[in-house]
Amino acid sequence: MKAYFINAKHEYIVELNVRDYEHKKELIEANLLELYPYQINGNDIWTDEEAQLKEYSYNFVIDGFVVHGNAIITSVDDEGESTSVKNLTVQELISRVRFLGKKHIDHSKLAFRIMEWN
């Protein structure tokens, strides 16, 4: 299927064909994929679920939202399956992305708190 690959480390965006979930993981260089909670013209953003658990990440901003690591953009059908990108050109995507470069992740500020349920 037609997809767009955002390479945050080398700061480029290209159109390519993605075969399946495993291929997405390979391209993004991730063990686990996460569906970003923001869509671009109805298209999904797939990212590395563990990007913020690493020592550093390469980040970018799209429409004011910061994304950590590389990303794959695909669309989705009525059954929830990934399909080719729709309603978005690679040129439009390029115009909406701003790369932020390498960012150190301060793990001392990552924490879980147990809170009483009221």
QUIWO-V655827 format. One record per helix or strand of 3 or more residues. SS is the DSSP state (H for helix, E for strand). FROM is the first residue (numbers start at 0). LEN is the number of residues. If there is no record, write none. Layout:
ss: {SS:SS}
from: {FROM:FROM}
len: {LEN:LEN}
This chain:
ss: {E:E:H:E:E:H:E:E:E:H:E:H}
from: {1:11:20:32:42:50:55:64:70:89:96:106}
len: {6:6:8:3:6:3:7:4:6:7:8:3}
